[in-house]
Amino acid sequence: MANRNSDNEVLESGVVHFRAGEDLGLRLMEIAMEHLTERNDPIKAIKTITDSLQGCPTDIAIKILKGDMVLPVDVESQEVICQTRIEGLHDIFPKIDPCYWIERRKDDIENHGNSLIAGFKELQKQIRINKKYVTVNLSYEEIFKFVSGKDENMLDYLRDNYYEVDAIANLIETTRKYIEFSMSIIKTMDWMIQTFDEFKDNNLFTKYNCEIKGGASQMLTDVMFVLKETLNFEFNMDDIESDSLKKFIDASQEIDAVIEKGIEPVNIIDKYDAGWLSPNGEFYGLNGEFANMLHQQIADALQAKGIVPEVGVEDGNTDGWLSNHGWVKIHHEHINYDGYTRYKLSKPNIPMTQAQIDKIYLYIGVCYLGKMKVGLGREFISATRFRDFFESGSEKFDKLFDW
């Protein structure tokens, strides 16, 4: 036990007992909320709570994250208490307004997107006026080394002699970051729409899933279109071999050719970058970069083929229709499926089919050595256990895709 002399605490036993601060639970909620609203990472937000509160189940963590439950500290016992929010008493604890957040983020995506489009249009104008094209033999990495100021002499030379090098390097790098960040925002929008009670109202669900999230997705598509349009000017891209931009452009050309011909089922073990697996076991896949929005491209191609019907407001878009009608979304070794989370919208779940299980088991075994990531939480599991959970009717299978 420690003895206190004046203001100094003298340790005799080598043990110190610290008292938990009264705002410990508040700070934990604030950190989790930051992961959700600022870093667009709902999984990390939930894990912040479950990792900090031993034994806290995911469904309770989600209620804490939403602000429906709060974490005050008992002054006497110094224990964190989890209890239902009481208005007027727990106002200090954070509670997100998902409608406001989604609308504000949608505005951010549109405002920044419009600025990028204006920049590309101005670049196109300058190219037409000057009739100059980028012909400097530099790699993509070297261009950004100059742009970042690490080689000022070469940077000044490029800026003085090749306007487009400086302009396109800045615009492309900015656009790449914009695409990555906007995609993370749109995924968080989708998570909120599927999770928060506000959107159980069909009218609000339709408004935010179609009009708000759909508008943000459309702006992202518009920006990528103008980027591709600008790069179709006679820029010399031959020296760009390892960067994701060239892969994005090459993939876009391949995707356009597939869609123009009409998409067909492919062999799942040919290891496509992304694809959709139908309830009857047919796989439709494409290769490309994340920014190519492969799943949406495949969904649109399936609609053009007549496999996906005209989409109503309930599904939002073709990608949403597939998610709502028993199709499995596959991206490399990550398997995702929305059929077991429909109950959150008071709709009947759609079980995965034996045909889908067989194809997934084959695909993961051949292409990824039997290891896979499942659901929004990307939980690692073996293909064998995945199949066994399904065939035994275990509740663990359903929960792999829940959140």
MARSEMAR-635822 format. One record per residue (C-alpha): residue number from 1; residue in one letter; y, z, x. Coordinates in nm, 2 decimals, decimal comma. Example, Ala and Ser with C-alpha at 12.3 -4.5 7.8 and 13.67 -1.06 7.14 Angstrom:
<lummars>
<lummar 1; A; <-0,45; 0,78; 1,23>>
<lummar 2; S; <-0,11; 0,71; 1,37>>
</lummars>
This chain:
<lummars>
<lummar 1; M; <0,00; 0,00; 0,00>>
<lummar 2; A; <0,35; -0,07; 0,12>>
<lummar 3; N; <0,61; 0,20; 0,17>>
<lummar 4; R; <0,98; 0,12; 0,12>>
<lummar 5; N; <1,24; 0,26; 0,37>>
<lummar 6; S; <1,60; 0,19; 0,26>>
<lummar 7; D; <1,61; -0,19; 0,20>>
<lummar 8; N; <1,32; -0,27; 0,43>>
<lummar 9; E; <0,96; -0,30; 0,32>>
<lummar 10; V; <0,72; -0,17; 0,58>>
<lummar 11; L; <0,37; -0,31; 0,56>>
<lummar 12; E; <0,09; -0,06; 0,63>>
<lummar 13; S; <-0,20; -0,23; 0,47>>
<lummar 14; G; <-0,13; -0,59; 0,56>>
<lummar 15; V; <-0,11; -0,69; 0,20>>
<lummar 16; V; <0,20; -0,80; 0,01>>
<lummar 17; H; <0,21; -0,84; -0,37>>
<lummar 18; F; <0,47; -1,10; -0,48>>
<lummar 19; R; <0,59; -1,10; -0,84>>
<lummar 20; A; <0,60; -1,43; -1,02>>
<lummar 21; G; <0,94; -1,55; -1,11>>
<lummar 22; E; <1,04; -1,55; -1,48>>
<lummar 23; D; <1,10; -1,93; -1,46>>
<lummar 24; L; <0,77; -2,02; -1,30>>
<lummar 25; G; <0,64; -2,19; -1,61>>
<lummar 26; L; <0,97; -2,36; -1,67>>
<lummar 27; R; <0,97; -2,51; -1,32>>
<lummar 28; L; <0,61; -2,63; -1,36>>
<lummar 29; M; <0,70; -2,81; -1,69>>
<lummar 30; E; <1,01; -2,96; -1,52>>
<lummar 31; I; <0,80; -3,10; -1,23>>
<lummar 32; A; <0,54; -3,25; -1,47>>
<lummar 33; M; <0,82; -3,40; -1,68>>
<lummar 34; E; <0,97; -3,56; -1,37>>
<lummar 35; H; <0,64; -3,73; -1,29>>
<lummar 36; L; <0,63; -3,87; -1,64>>
<lummar 37; T; <0,99; -3,98; -1,70>>
<lummar 38; E; <1,12; -4,06; -1,35>>
<lummar 39; R; <0,81; -4,17; -1,16>>
<lummar 40; N; <0,63; -4,33; -1,46>>
<lummar 41; D; <0,30; -4,15; -1,38>>
<lummar 42; P; <0,16; -3,97; -1,69>>
<lummar 43; I; <-0,17; -3,90; -1,50>>
<lummar 44; K; <0,00; -3,72; -1,22>>
<lummar 45; A; <0,22; -3,54; -1,48>>
<lummar 46; I; <-0,09; -3,41; -1,66>>
<lummar 47; K; <-0,27; -3,32; -1,33>>
<lummar 48; T; <0,03; -3,12; -1,22>>
<lummar 49; I; <-0,03; -2,89; -1,52>>
<lummar 50; T; <-0,41; -2,88; -1,51>>
<lummar 51; D; <-0,42; -2,82; -1,13>>
<lummar 52; S; <-0,16; -2,54; -1,16>>
<lummar 53; L; <-0,31; -2,37; -1,46>>
<lummar 54; Q; <-0,67; -2,30; -1,38>>
<lummar 55; G; <-0,89; -2,39; -1,68>>
<lummar 56; C; <-0,62; -2,57; -1,87>>
<lummar 57; P; <-0,79; -2,85; -2,07>>
<lummar 58; T; <-0,63; -3,20; -2,07>>
<lummar 59; D; <-0,54; -3,19; -2,45>>
<lummar 60; I; <-0,34; -2,86; -2,39>>
<lummar 61; A; <-0,18; -3,01; -2,08>>
<lummar 62; I; <-0,06; -3,31; -2,29>>
<lummar 63; K; <0,09; -3,07; -2,55>>
<lummar 64; I; <0,27; -2,89; -2,27>>
<lummar 65; L; <0,39; -3,22; -2,12>>
<lummar 66; K; <0,52; -3,33; -2,46>>
<lummar 67; G; <0,70; -2,99; -2,50>>
<lummar 68; D; <0,50; -2,89; -2,81>>
<lummar 69; M; <0,38; -2,59; -2,61>>
<lummar 70; V; <0,57; -2,40; -2,35>>
<lummar 71; L; <0,49; -2,17; -2,05>>
<lummar 72; P; <0,69; -1,85; -2,05>>
<lummar 73; V; <0,61; -1,57; -1,81>>
<lummar 74; D; <0,52; -1,22; -1,93>>
<lummar 75; V; <0,76; -0,99; -1,76>>
<lummar 76; E; <0,52; -0,70; -1,73>>
<lummar 77; S; <0,19; -0,87; -1,64>>
<lummar 78; Q; <0,36; -1,16; -1,45>>
<lummar 79; E; <0,12; -1,40; -1,62>>
<lummar 80; V; <0,21; -1,74; -1,74>>
<lummar 81; I; <0,16; -1,76; -2,11>>
<lummar 82; C; <0,09; -2,09; -2,30>>
<lummar 83; Q; <0,22; -2,08; -2,66>>
<lummar 84; T; <0,36; -2,30; -2,93>>
<lummar 85; R; <0,73; -2,38; -2,90>>
<lummar 86; I; <0,96; -2,19; -3,12>>
<lummar 87; E; <1,29; -2,36; -3,18>>
<lummar 88; G; <1,58; -2,14; -3,08>>
<lummar 89; L; <1,36; -1,92; -2,86>>
<lummar 90; H; <1,22; -2,18; -2,62>>
<lummar 91; D; <1,51; -2,42; -2,60>>
<lummar 92; I; <1,53; -2,38; -2,22>>
<lummar 93; F; <1,19; -2,55; -2,18>>
<lummar 94; P; <1,20; -2,93; -2,15>>
<lummar 95; K; <1,10; -3,15; -2,44>>
<lummar 96; I; <1,12; -3,52; -2,42>>
<lummar 97; D; <1,24; -3,75; -2,69>>
<lummar 98; P; <1,00; -4,04; -2,64>>
<lummar 99; C; <1,20; -4,28; -2,87>>
<lummar 100; Y; <1,52; -4,22; -2,67>>
<lummar 101; W; <1,34; -4,26; -2,33>>
<lummar 102; I; <1,17; -4,58; -2,43>>
<lummar 103; E; <1,49; -4,73; -2,56>>
<lummar 104; R; <1,69; -4,63; -2,25>>
<lummar 105; R; <1,43; -4,77; -2,02>>
<lummar 106; K; <1,41; -5,09; -2,22>>
<lummar 107; D; <1,79; -5,13; -2,17>>
<lummar 108; D; <1,75; -5,07; -1,80>>
<lummar 109; I; <1,48; -5,34; -1,77>>
<lummar 110; E; <1,69; -5,59; -1,96>>
<lummar 111; N; <2,02; -5,51; -1,78>>
<lummar 112; H; <1,86; -5,54; -1,44>>
<lummar 113; G; <1,66; -5,84; -1,54>>
<lummar 114; N; <1,97; -6,02; -1,66>>
<lummar 115; S; <2,14; -5,95; -1,33>>
<lummar 116; L; <1,85; -6,10; -1,14>>
<lummar 117; I; <1,84; -6,41; -1,36>>
<lummar 118; A; <2,21; -6,46; -1,30>>
<lummar 119; G; <2,16; -6,42; -0,92>>
<lummar 120; F; <1,88; -6,69; -0,92>>
<lummar 121; K; <2,10; -6,92; -1,13>>
<lummar 122; E; <2,38; -6,89; -0,88>>
<lummar 123; L; <2,14; -6,95; -0,60>>
<lummar 124; Q; <2,02; -7,27; -0,77>>
<lummar 125; K; <2,38; -7,38; -0,82>>
<lummar 126; Q; <2,45; -7,33; -0,45>>
<lummar 127; I; <2,14; -7,53; -0,35>>
<lummar 128; R; <2,25; -7,82; -0,57>>
<lummar 129; I; <2,60; -7,82; -0,43>>
<lummar 130; N; <2,51; -7,77; -0,06>>
<lummar 131; K; <2,19; -7,97; -0,08>>
<lummar 132; K; <2,04; -7,75; 0,19>>
<lummar 133; Y; <1,69; -7,62; 0,20>>
<lummar 134; V; <1,52; -7,34; 0,40>>
<lummar 135; T; <1,35; -7,51; 0,69>>
<lummar 136; V; <1,36; -7,23; 0,95>>
<lummar 137; N; <1,01; -7,16; 1,08>>
<lummar 138; L; <0,99; -6,79; 1,01>>
<lummar 139; S; <0,73; -6,57; 0,84>>
<lummar 140; Y; <0,82; -6,38; 0,53>>
<lummar 141; E; <0,79; -6,06; 0,72>>
<lummar 142; E; <1,03; -6,19; 0,99>>
<lummar 143; I; <1,29; -6,28; 0,73>>
<lummar 144; F; <1,30; -5,93; 0,59>>
<lummar 145; K; <1,31; -5,79; 0,94>>
<lummar 146; F; <1,63; -5,98; 0,99>>
<lummar 147; V; <1,77; -5,90; 0,65>>
<lummar 148; S; <1,71; -5,53; 0,71>>
<lummar 149; G; <1,93; -5,55; 1,02>>
<lummar 150; K; <1,66; -5,49; 1,29>>
<lummar 151; D; <1,77; -5,81; 1,47>>
<lummar 152; E; <2,14; -5,85; 1,42>>
<lummar 153; N; <2,18; -6,16; 1,64>>
<lummar 154; M; <1,92; -6,36; 1,46>>
<lummar 155; L; <2,04; -6,22; 1,13>>
<lummar 156; D; <2,39; -6,34; 1,20>>
<lummar 157; Y; <2,26; -6,68; 1,30>>
<lummar 158; L; <2,06; -6,71; 0,98>>
<lummar 159; R; <2,35; -6,60; 0,76>>
<lummar 160; D; <2,59; -6,84; 0,93>>
<lummar 161; N; <2,36; -7,15; 0,92>>
<lummar 162; Y; <2,12; -7,10; 0,63>>
<lummar 163; Y; <2,28; -6,94; 0,33>>
<lummar 164; E; <1,96; -6,96; 0,13>>
<lummar 165; V; <1,75; -6,76; 0,38>>
<lummar 166; D; <1,97; -6,45; 0,33>>
<lummar 167; A; <2,02; -6,50; -0,04>>
<lummar 168; I; <1,66; -6,58; -0,13>>
<lummar 169; A; <1,52; -6,30; 0,09>>
<lummar 170; N; <1,74; -6,04; -0,08>>
<lummar 171; L; <1,67; -6,17; -0,42>>
<lummar 172; I; <1,30; -6,20; -0,38>>
<lummar 173; E; <1,27; -5,85; -0,23>>
<lummar 174; T; <1,48; -5,71; -0,52>>
<lummar 175; T; <1,28; -5,90; -0,77>>
<lummar 176; R; <0,95; -5,77; -0,63>>
<lummar 177; K; <1,06; -5,41; -0,66>>
<lummar 178; Y; <1,20; -5,48; -1,01>>
<lummar 179; I; <0,87; -5,63; -1,12>>
<lummar 180; E; <0,66; -5,34; -0,98>>
<lummar 181; F; <0,89; -5,07; -1,13>>
<lummar 182; S; <0,92; -5,24; -1,46>>
<lummar 183; M; <0,55; -5,27; -1,50>>
<lummar 184; S; <0,51; -4,90; -1,43>>
<lummar 185; I; <0,77; -4,83; -1,70>>
<lummar 186; I; <0,60; -5,05; -1,96>>
<lummar 187; K; <0,27; -4,88; -1,89>>
<lummar 188; T; <0,44; -4,54; -1,95>>
<lummar 189; M; <0,59; -4,68; -2,27>>
<lummar 190; D; <0,25; -4,77; -2,39>>
<lummar 191; W; <0,11; -4,43; -2,30>>
<lummar 192; M; <0,38; -4,26; -2,49>>
<lummar 193; I; <0,34; -4,48; -2,80>>
<lummar 194; Q; <-0,03; -4,41; -2,80>>
<lummar 195; T; <0,01; -4,04; -2,74>>
<lummar 196; F; <0,32; -3,89; -2,91>>
<lummar 197; D; <0,30; -3,78; -3,27>>
<lummar 198; E; <0,62; -3,97; -3,35>>
<lummar 199; F; <0,44; -4,30; -3,34>>
<lummar 200; K; <0,17; -4,21; -3,58>>
<lummar 201; D; <0,42; -4,34; -3,84>>
<lummar 202; N; <0,32; -4,70; -3,87>>
<lummar 203; N; <0,67; -4,82; -3,90>>
<lummar 204; L; <0,78; -4,65; -3,58>>
<lummar 205; F; <0,46; -4,76; -3,40>>
<lummar 206; T; <0,53; -5,12; -3,49>>
<lummar 207; K; <0,90; -5,10; -3,40>>
<lummar 208; Y; <0,84; -4,95; -3,06>>
<lummar 209; N; <0,52; -5,13; -2,97>>
<lummar 210; C; <0,65; -5,47; -3,07>>
<lummar 211; E; <1,02; -5,48; -3,06>>
<lummar 212; I; <1,10; -5,23; -2,79>>
<lummar 213; K; <0,81; -5,25; -2,55>>
<lummar 214; G; <0,76; -5,62; -2,64>>
<lummar 215; G; <1,13; -5,69; -2,55>>
<lummar 216; A; <1,09; -5,52; -2,21>>
<lummar 217; S; <0,78; -5,73; -2,14>>
<lummar 218; Q; <0,96; -6,05; -2,24>>
<lummar 219; M; <1,24; -5,98; -2,00>>
<lummar 220; L; <0,99; -5,93; -1,72>>
<lummar 221; T; <0,83; -6,26; -1,81>>
<lummar 222; D; <1,18; -6,43; -1,81>>
<lummar 223; V; <1,26; -6,30; -1,47>>
<lummar 224; M; <0,93; -6,42; -1,32>>
<lummar 225; F; <0,99; -6,76; -1,48>>
<lummar 226; V; <1,33; -6,80; -1,32>>
<lummar 227; L; <1,19; -6,68; -0,99>>
<lummar 228; K; <0,92; -6,94; -1,01>>
<lummar 229; E; <1,18; -7,20; -1,12>>
<lummar 230; T; <1,40; -7,13; -0,82>>
<lummar 231; L; <1,11; -7,15; -0,58>>
<lummar 232; N; <1,02; -7,49; -0,71>>
<lummar 233; F; <1,34; -7,61; -0,54>>
<lummar 234; E; <1,26; -7,76; -0,20>>
<lummar 235; F; <1,23; -7,44; -0,01>>
<lummar 236; N; <0,99; -7,46; 0,28>>
<lummar 237; M; <0,73; -7,19; 0,21>>
<lummar 238; D; <0,47; -7,33; 0,45>>
<lummar 239; D; <0,51; -7,04; 0,69>>
<lummar 240; I; <0,46; -6,77; 0,44>>
<lummar 241; E; <0,09; -6,70; 0,47>>
<lummar 242; S; <0,03; -6,33; 0,42>>
<lummar 243; D; <0,29; -6,21; 0,17>>
<lummar 244; S; <0,22; -6,14; -0,20>>
<lummar 245; L; <0,49; -6,38; -0,31>>
<lummar 246; K; <0,30; -6,69; -0,19>>
<lummar 247; K; <-0,02; -6,55; -0,35>>
<lummar 248; F; <0,18; -6,51; -0,67>>
<lummar 249; I; <0,31; -6,87; -0,66>>
<lummar 250; D; <-0,03; -7,01; -0,57>>
<lummar 251; A; <-0,20; -6,81; -0,85>>
<lummar 252; S; <0,06; -6,92; -1,10>>
<lummar 253; Q; <-0,03; -7,29; -1,03>>
<lummar 254; E; <-0,40; -7,22; -1,07>>
<lummar 255; I; <-0,35; -7,02; -1,39>>
<lummar 256; D; <-0,14; -7,30; -1,53>>
<lummar 257; A; <-0,42; -7,55; -1,46>>
<lummar 258; V; <-0,68; -7,33; -1,62>>
<lummar 259; I; <-0,47; -7,28; -1,93>>
<lummar 260; E; <-0,38; -7,65; -1,96>>
<lummar 261; K; <-0,75; -7,74; -1,94>>
<lummar 262; G; <-0,85; -7,46; -2,18>>
<lummar 263; I; <-1,00; -7,13; -2,07>>
<lummar 264; E; <-1,38; -7,10; -2,06>>
<lummar 265; P; <-1,62; -6,81; -2,00>>
<lummar 266; V; <-1,70; -6,76; -1,63>>
<lummar 267; N; <-1,97; -6,57; -1,43>>
<lummar 268; I; <-1,86; -6,21; -1,40>>
<lummar 269; I; <-2,02; -6,17; -1,06>>
<lummar 270; D; <-1,80; -6,44; -0,91>>
<lummar 271; K; <-1,56; -6,14; -0,87>>
<lummar 272; Y; <-1,23; -6,25; -1,03>>
<lummar 273; D; <-0,93; -6,03; -0,98>>
<lummar 274; A; <-0,89; -5,95; -1,35>>
<lummar 275; G; <-1,06; -6,03; -1,68>>
<lummar 276; W; <-1,15; -5,95; -2,04>>
<lummar 277; L; <-1,51; -5,89; -2,15>>
<lummar 278; S; <-1,58; -5,97; -2,51>>
<lummar 279; P; <-1,81; -5,76; -2,74>>
<lummar 280; N; <-2,08; -6,03; -2,71>>
<lummar 281; G; <-2,07; -6,01; -2,33>>
<lummar 282; E; <-1,87; -6,33; -2,25>>
<lummar 283; F; <-1,63; -6,28; -1,95>>
<lummar 284; Y; <-1,30; -6,46; -1,91>>
<lummar 285; G; <-1,14; -6,41; -1,57>>
<lummar 286; L; <-0,85; -6,53; -1,35>>
<lummar 287; N; <-0,75; -6,47; -0,99>>
<lummar 288; G; <-0,40; -6,38; -0,88>>
<lummar 289; E; <-0,15; -6,10; -0,81>>
<lummar 290; F; <-0,06; -5,80; -1,02>>
<lummar 291; A; <0,27; -5,96; -1,10>>
<lummar 292; N; <0,10; -6,27; -1,25>>
<lummar 293; M; <0,02; -6,05; -1,55>>
<lummar 294; L; <-0,33; -6,18; -1,55>>
<lummar 295; H; <-0,46; -5,99; -1,86>>
<lummar 296; Q; <-0,17; -6,12; -2,07>>
<lummar 297; Q; <-0,22; -6,47; -1,93>>
<lummar 298; I; <-0,59; -6,46; -2,03>>
<lummar 299; A; <-0,51; -6,32; -2,37>>
<lummar 300; D; <-0,26; -6,60; -2,44>>
<lummar 301; A; <-0,51; -6,86; -2,31>>
<lummar 302; L; <-0,77; -6,72; -2,55>>
<lummar 303; Q; <-0,53; -6,75; -2,84>>
<lummar 304; A; <-0,45; -7,11; -2,73>>
<lummar 305; K; <-0,83; -7,17; -2,74>>
<lummar 306; G; <-0,85; -7,03; -3,09>>
<lummar 307; I; <-1,06; -6,72; -2,99>>
<lummar 308; V; <-0,77; -6,49; -3,06>>
<lummar 309; P; <-0,60; -6,54; -3,40>>
<lummar 310; E; <-0,23; -6,52; -3,47>>
<lummar 311; V; <-0,14; -6,17; -3,39>>
<lummar 312; G; <0,02; -5,94; -3,65>>
<lummar 313; V; <0,27; -5,66; -3,60>>
<lummar 314; E; <0,00; -5,40; -3,57>>
<lummar 315; D; <-0,14; -5,54; -3,25>>
<lummar 316; G; <0,20; -5,63; -3,09>>
<lummar 317; N; <0,07; -5,92; -2,87>>
<lummar 318; T; <-0,24; -6,10; -2,77>>
<lummar 319; D; <-0,32; -5,84; -2,51>>
<lummar 320; G; <-0,29; -5,57; -2,78>>
<lummar 321; W; <-0,52; -5,76; -3,01>>
<lummar 322; L; <-0,80; -5,77; -2,75>>
<lummar 323; S; <-0,75; -5,40; -2,68>>
<lummar 324; N; <-0,77; -5,32; -3,05>>
<lummar 325; H; <-1,08; -5,53; -3,12>>
<lummar 326; G; <-1,34; -5,41; -2,88>>
<lummar 327; W; <-1,27; -5,61; -2,56>>
<lummar 328; V; <-1,30; -5,44; -2,22>>
<lummar 329; K; <-1,02; -5,48; -1,97>>
<lummar 330; I; <-1,14; -5,52; -1,61>>
<lummar 331; H; <-0,92; -5,52; -1,29>>
<lummar 332; H; <-1,13; -5,53; -0,98>>
<lummar 333; E; <-1,36; -5,21; -1,00>>
<lummar 334; H; <-1,14; -5,05; -1,27>>
<lummar 335; I; <-1,29; -5,06; -1,62>>
<lummar 336; N; <-1,06; -4,97; -1,91>>
<lummar 337; Y; <-1,14; -4,97; -2,28>>
<lummar 338; D; <-0,92; -4,86; -2,58>>
<lummar 339; G; <-1,20; -4,85; -2,84>>
<lummar 340; Y; <-1,26; -4,48; -2,79>>
<lummar 341; T; <-0,90; -4,37; -2,83>>
<lummar 342; R; <-0,83; -4,54; -3,17>>
<lummar 343; Y; <-0,88; -4,20; -3,34>>
<lummar 344; K; <-0,54; -4,09; -3,20>>
<lummar 345; L; <-0,39; -4,34; -3,44>>
<lummar 346; S; <-0,61; -4,23; -3,73>>
<lummar 347; K; <-0,83; -4,54; -3,69>>
<lummar 348; P; <-1,20; -4,57; -3,65>>
<lummar 349; N; <-1,33; -4,59; -3,29>>
<lummar 350; I; <-1,50; -4,91; -3,18>>
<lummar 351; P; <-1,81; -4,83; -2,96>>
<lummar 352; M; <-1,87; -5,05; -2,65>>
<lummar 353; T; <-2,17; -5,29; -2,70>>
<lummar 354; Q; <-2,49; -5,31; -2,51>>
<lummar 355; A; <-2,40; -5,66; -2,40>>
<lummar 356; Q; <-2,08; -5,52; -2,24>>
<lummar 357; I; <-2,26; -5,24; -2,07>>
<lummar 358; D; <-2,52; -5,48; -1,92>>
<lummar 359; K; <-2,25; -5,71; -1,78>>
<lummar 360; I; <-2,04; -5,42; -1,64>>
<lummar 361; Y; <-2,35; -5,27; -1,48>>
<lummar 362; L; <-2,44; -5,60; -1,32>>
<lummar 363; Y; <-2,08; -5,67; -1,21>>
<lummar 364; I; <-2,01; -5,33; -1,05>>
<lummar 365; G; <-2,35; -5,33; -0,88>>
<lummar 366; V; <-2,31; -5,68; -0,73>>
<lummar 367; C; <-1,94; -5,68; -0,65>>
<lummar 368; Y; <-1,85; -5,31; -0,58>>
<lummar 369; L; <-2,17; -5,15; -0,45>>
<lummar 370; G; <-2,23; -4,97; -0,78>>
<lummar 371; K; <-1,90; -4,76; -0,77>>
<lummar 372; M; <-1,64; -4,80; -1,04>>
<lummar 373; K; <-1,32; -4,64; -1,17>>
<lummar 374; V; <-1,30; -4,57; -1,55>>
<lummar 375; G; <-1,03; -4,52; -1,80>>
<lummar 376; L; <-0,66; -4,43; -1,77>>
<lummar 377; G; <-0,76; -4,14; -1,54>>
<lummar 378; R; <-0,94; -4,39; -1,30>>
<lummar 379; E; <-1,23; -4,14; -1,27>>
<lummar 380; F; <-1,49; -4,25; -1,01>>
<lummar 381; I; <-1,84; -4,28; -1,14>>
<lummar 382; S; <-2,16; -4,48; -1,04>>
<lummar 383; A; <-2,26; -4,78; -1,25>>
<lummar 384; T; <-2,60; -4,61; -1,30>>
<lummar 385; R; <-2,45; -4,29; -1,45>>
<lummar 386; F; <-2,21; -4,50; -1,66>>
<lummar 387; R; <-2,50; -4,69; -1,81>>
<lummar 388; D; <-2,71; -4,38; -1,86>>
<lummar 389; F; <-2,43; -4,20; -2,04>>
<lummar 390; F; <-2,40; -4,49; -2,28>>
<lummar 391; E; <-2,77; -4,53; -2,35>>
<lummar 392; S; <-2,83; -4,16; -2,40>>
<lummar 393; G; <-2,54; -4,14; -2,65>>
<lummar 394; S; <-2,37; -3,87; -2,44>>
<lummar 395; E; <-2,03; -3,75; -2,55>>
<lummar 396; K; <-1,93; -3,78; -2,19>>
<lummar 397; F; <-1,93; -4,15; -2,22>>
<lummar 398; D; <-1,66; -4,15; -2,49>>
<lummar 399; K; <-1,45; -3,91; -2,29>>
<lummar 400; L; <-1,45; -4,13; -1,99>>
<lummar 401; F; <-1,19; -4,35; -2,17>>
<lummar 402; D; <-1,00; -4,07; -2,34>>
<lummar 403; W; <-0,68; -3,91; -2,22>>
</lummars>
